[in-house]
Amino acid sequence: MTFSNLVKQIQQANSIAIVGNGGNMAVAEHAASDLSRYLGKFCFAPTAVHLSAVGGDNGWHQKWIDYAALNADLIIGITTRINSPISNALEVLDSTNRVLIAPEEHPNVPTLVIQKNTCHRLDPTTNSLTFHEFEVEVLWQFYMLFRECGAELKTI
């Protein structure tokens, strides 16, 4: 998945679901809010209240993504692992409008890869990427997507 292909998918979608886990859930909520604000799209992301209602006492990822697929033209999953509940749920989804944002290419889900060597890094001499560096880079990529889709980002 190229950046420009994701720009086209966002431009064509009327409704977008974004899902992440842990800190990536916060990134998903933030990105969904700003996609609505800047591009006028209907966007939604899971919240803790919503997850407890949908997932109950069991895993929520597949249930939430199945629910999102009923209401979204595009589903974007954010994960640090290509073998995670989010990537697994997107993989079995019967939809072509799904994208994963991850640090490596998924074999079956179109993936916008966050490259370690081009991220804003705390220590570029290491070969590892912290979870927080990944989260910051994903949020940065969303703002670059917004800009490429024509949004005028607010300034301070």
C-alpha distance (Angstrom), angle and dihedral (degrees) to the residues before:
residue distance angle dihedral
M1 . . .
T2 3.75 . .
F3 3.77 125.6 .
S4 3.83 90.6 -116.2
N5 3.82 91.5 51.6
L6 3.80 90.2 53.7
V7 3.81 89.8 48.7
K8 3.83 88.6 55.6
Q9 3.81 92.1 47.9
I10 3.80 91.7 50.8
Q11 3.81 91.6 47.3
Q12 3.81 91.4 51.2
A13 3.81 96.8 44.7
N14 3.79 121.4 90.2
S15 3.79 94.1 -170.2
I16 3.79 127.3 30.8
A17 3.79 130.9 -171.8
I18 3.80 119.3 -159.8
V19 3.79 121.9 -168.8
G20 3.78 133.7 -178.0
N21 3.78 139.0 158.3
G22 3.81 127.2 -119.6
G23 3.81 109.6 -25.2
N24 3.79 88.6 1.2
M25 3.81 88.2 61.7
A26 3.79 88.3 60.7
V27 3.81 89.3 48.6
A28 3.82 89.2 49.9
E29 3.81 92.1 51.5
H30 3.80 91.8 46.8
A31 3.81 93.0 47.7
A32 3.82 92.8 46.7
S33 3.79 91.2 51.2
D34 3.78 93.0 49.7
L35 3.82 93.9 43.2
S36 3.79 86.8 58.3
R37 3.79 93.1 45.3
Y38 3.80 99.0 44.0
L39 3.80 102.7 32.4
G40 3.80 103.4 25.6
K41 3.81 92.0 -123.2
F42 3.78 123.6 145.6
C43 3.80 101.1 -114.3
F44 3.75 132.1 172.3
A45 3.79 139.5 177.3
P46 3.80 133.7 -175.3
T47 3.78 120.3 -87.0
A48 3.79 127.9 -165.2
V49 3.81 92.3 -104.8
H50 3.78 91.9 48.5
L51 3.80 92.7 47.8
S52 3.78 93.9 52.4
A53 3.81 89.6 50.2
V54 3.82 94.4 47.4
G55 3.80 100.1 34.5
G56 3.77 101.7 34.6
D57 3.78 109.5 -176.7
N58 3.80 93.9 -25.3
G59 3.78 135.2 71.3
W60 3.77 112.5 -58.4
H61 3.81 104.8 -164.2
Q62 3.80 100.6 87.1
K63 3.80 93.2 39.3
W64 3.78 93.3 50.3
I65 3.81 94.2 45.5
D66 3.83 90.6 48.3
Y67 3.81 88.4 51.2
A68 3.80 91.4 46.8
A69 3.81 90.7 50.8
L70 3.81 88.9 61.6
N71 3.79 91.5 56.3
A72 3.82 108.0 28.3
D73 3.78 134.2 73.4
L74 3.81 89.4 -157.2
I75 3.80 132.0 25.7
I76 3.79 119.9 -161.0
G77 3.80 118.4 -167.3
I78 3.79 122.8 -164.7
T79 3.79 119.0 -157.2
T80 3.79 141.0 148.8
R81 3.82 91.3 -143.7
I82 3.79 128.6 53.9
N83 3.80 88.2 -149.8
S84 3.80 98.1 57.0
P85 3.81 133.4 119.4
I86 3.81 89.0 -99.9
S87 3.79 96.1 50.4
N88 3.82 90.7 42.9
A89 3.81 91.1 52.1
L90 3.80 92.0 48.4
E91 3.79 90.9 47.4
V92 3.81 94.0 59.5
L93 3.78 93.8 40.2
D94 3.78 111.8 116.8
S95 3.78 94.0 -132.5
T96 3.75 138.2 97.3
N97 3.81 92.4 -153.0
R98 3.77 98.2 80.9
V99 3.78 129.5 110.8
L100 3.76 132.5 -176.1
I101 3.79 123.2 -152.2
A102 3.80 107.5 -155.0
P103 3.82 142.6 138.8
E104 3.81 91.3 -104.0
E105 3.80 138.9 29.7
H106 3.80 116.9 -86.1
P107 3.81 112.7 -137.3
N108 3.83 94.8 -133.3
V109 3.80 108.9 18.5
P110 3.82 121.7 68.2
T111 3.80 104.2 -107.6
L112 3.76 133.7 -159.7
V113 3.79 98.1 -151.8
I114 3.78 118.9 -144.2
Q115 3.79 102.0 -143.8
K116 3.81 115.6 -141.4
N117 3.78 93.5 -147.0
T118 3.82 95.1 55.6
C119 3.83 99.0 42.7
H120 3.76 125.4 104.5
R121 3.81 97.3 -99.8
L122 3.80 134.9 -167.8
D123 3.81 91.4 -148.8
P124 3.81 113.9 15.6
T125 3.82 90.6 -178.4
T126 3.81 91.2 74.2
N127 3.80 125.0 76.7
S128 3.80 93.0 -137.7
L129 3.78 131.3 88.0
T130 3.81 121.2 -146.8
F131 3.79 119.9 -131.7
H132 3.80 88.7 -115.5
E133 3.80 93.6 52.3
F134 3.80 88.3 51.7
E135 3.82 92.3 49.4
V136 3.81 92.6 48.9
E137 3.81 91.4 48.5
V138 3.81 92.3 48.8
L139 3.80 90.9 52.3
W140 3.82 89.7 47.3
Q141 3.81 89.9 51.4
F142 3.81 89.8 52.3
Y143 3.81 90.3 55.0
M144 3.79 90.6 49.1
L145 3.83 87.8 50.4
F146 3.82 90.4 50.8
R147 3.79 90.5 50.4
E148 3.81 92.9 48.8
C149 3.81 88.5 49.9
G150 3.81 89.2 58.1
A151 3.80 102.5 -96.1
E152 3.76 118.8 151.6
L153 3.79 102.1 -139.6
K154 3.78 116.8 -142.4
T155 3.78 118.4 -109.5
I156 3.80 132.3 -149.9
